[in-house]
Amino acid sequence: MKKLIFLITLVFSLNASAQYGGIEASTGGFSFVPDFTSEDPHFILSVGTNTDKRLQGHLLSLIRAENLVPRNAIFITRYKFLDKRLKATIGTHLPALQISDDYQVDSFFAQELRTDYSINEKWSLSTMYLHGKGRNNDLEINFGYVGLNYNKGKWNSFSQVWAIDLNNGYGLSQTVSYQIAHKTQLRGFVNKTLSTGNTNMTIGVYRAF
C-alpha cells in the first residue's frame, strides 16, 4: 500500500512538471520486450521531461481497462552523453513495478543503453540494450534490439529485430502510427517471436495532453 501511495504521488508530481504527456487506449499493452506485450485491453500513460535535454525523466504506466487497476509503472531517468548525428543515452529504471490484480507488487531495477543515428531526414537507425533484475523476485534478463525508423508526413514506421536471453528468445516486431489529428495518433503493433512461433498484436489510439 505504501508503494501504491508513492506511485500515485509520483504520477501527479511528474505530470505537473512534464513537458510531454499522453494516454493511449489500446487493445493490448506495452513492453520493452515485444514478446511480453499483453493482449488484454489497457490504457497506457506516458509523461516526461523534454527529450532534447541531457538529463531526462519519464514515467510509463499501464492501467487495466477492465477494472482500472494499474498493471505496472516504470520511472526512468536518462542522461544523453552524445548529442550529435549519433545520439546516445544511458538510463536506469528506478524502480519498475509490476502490480497484480490484488495489489501485490514485484519490483525490478534495470539499466539501459540507447543509441540513435540519423541517416537522413526520413530514416534513422537505433539500438537498445537493457539489463533487468528483480528486487523481490528471481527474474533477471538481458535484452537488446536493432531498429530502423522511417518517418514521412503523418506516417511513422519502426521495425525491430530483438533478442532476449530468457529462454533464448528472439523475434521481429513492427510498429506503425498515423497522425489523424493535431494531438491524436492511430497506432498498430505486431510481433512475431521466431523462437516460439508466438504472434501478438495491438491497435490503439493515442491522445497527447
N, C-alpha and C positions, 0 to 999 in steps of 0.2 A: 504493500500500500504506500509506503514512503517513496518507493521508486515511481509509482504512478503519479503521486502528487508532484514529485520533482519533474516528471515528464511534462505534465500539464503546464507547470510554471515555465518550463523551458520553451514550450511551444509559443506561449503568449509573449514572452520576453523577446524571443528571436523574431517573431512576426512583427513586433512593434518597431524593430530596427532593421528589418530586412530590406534589401534593395531589389530583390526579385521574389516572386512567390506565385503559387498557383495550385490548383487542385484538379485531379483527373478522375472522372467516373469511368471505371474500366470493367470489362467482363472478367478480368483476372487481376493479377497483382504485378509486382516488380521485384526483381532481384538482380544484383550484380552478376550472379551466376545464372545464366539463362535457364538451365535445367531445373533450378529451384523455383521458377516463376509459378505462382499459384494460378489455377484456373477458376477459382471462386471469385465472385464479384467483389471489388474493393474500391474505396476512394483512396487516391494516392496524393498526399500532401507534400509539397516541397517548397521550402523557403530558404533564403540565404543572402549573403552579402555579395557585393559586386565581384564578379568573376574576373574582372580586369585587374583587381588589386592583387598584390603579392600575398597578403595574408587573408584567408577566406574562412567563412563559417557557413555550414549548410545543415539543414535538418530535413530528413526524409522519413515519412511515416505512412504506413498502410493501415487503413481502417476498414474493418469488415462491413460490407454493405448490408448484410443480413441483420446485424444487431448493433452496429456502430461500436463494437469492441475493437480497440487497437490491436493490430496483429504484430507490428514491430515499430521501432523508432530508432533511427541512426543519426547521431550527431557527429558530423565530420568537420575536422579542421584541416586546411590545406595551406601549403606555402609554395608559391611559384618561384623557383630558383633559376629558371631560364625563361626569358620573355622576349624572344626574337621570332624569327620564322619558325624555329623549333622551340616549342614551349614545353616545360616540364614542371611537375609539381610532386611534392611528397605530402602524404597525409596520414592522419590517424582517425580511427573510428572509436571515439571515447564517450560513451560506450555505444554498442549496438545491442538493442534489447529485443528479444523475441517473447511475445506475450500470448499465453494460451487463452482459451475462452473463459476459464475461471481465474484469470489474472495471475497465473503462475509465470514467473519471469526468469528466462535464461538470458545471461549477459555474455557478451563477446567483446574482445578487443581486436582491432585489426590495424594493419599498416598497409599503405598503398603507394605505388609509384606510377605516375601517368605521364605520357608524352603525347604531343600533338605536333605534326609537321604539315604546314600549309604548302600543298603542291602548286595550286593556283587559286583563283577566287571561287572555284566551284568544288575542288577536290582537296581533301586532307587525309592524312594517314595517322592513326592513333594506336597507342599500346597502353596496356594496364597490367600491373602485377599486384596481387593482393594476398596477404597472409593473414588469416584469421584464426583465433584461438579462444575456446570457451573459457569463461572465468569460473562458472559453477557447473560445467559440463565437460565432456571429453572431446568435443568436436574440435578438430584442427584441420585447416585446409590451406592449400596453395593454389591460386587461380590466376590465369592470365589470358589475355586476348590480344589479337591484332585486328584492327578495324579500319574500314575505308568509308569515309563520309562524303556524300555528294549533296550539294545544295544549289538549287536553281529556282528563282522566283518563290512561289508558295510551297514548293516541294522540298523535302529533305529525306535522304535515304542513308541508313547506316548499316553496313554489312560487317559481320564479325565472325572470326574463327577463334574458338576458345578451347581451353583445356583446364582440367582440374585434377589434382592427384587423388581425390576421394573416388574410389572405385575406378581409377584410371579413366575418368570421363572426358569426352571431347565432342565437339559439335560445331554447328553453323547456326547463326541467327541473323534475322533481318528485321529492322525497324523502319517504318515509313510514316511520315507525317505530312499533312497538308493543311495550310493556313486557310481556314474557311471564313475567318473574320479577323479584325484587328488583334484581339486577345484570345482567340479561340482556334484550337487545332484539333483535327481528326487524326488519331494515331492507330497504327496497326503493328503487331509484333508476331513473329513466328520463329520458333526454334526447333531444330532437329538435332537431337542428341545421337550422334552416329554410333557411339559406343554401346547404346542400349536399344536404339530404334525408336525411342520415345519422341513424340511431337507434341508441343504445346503452343498455343496461340492466344492472343488477346486483341480486343478492339476497345478503344477508349476515346473520350472527348476531354480535352484539357482546356481549362479556362484560367488565364492569368489574372492575378488580383489587380 
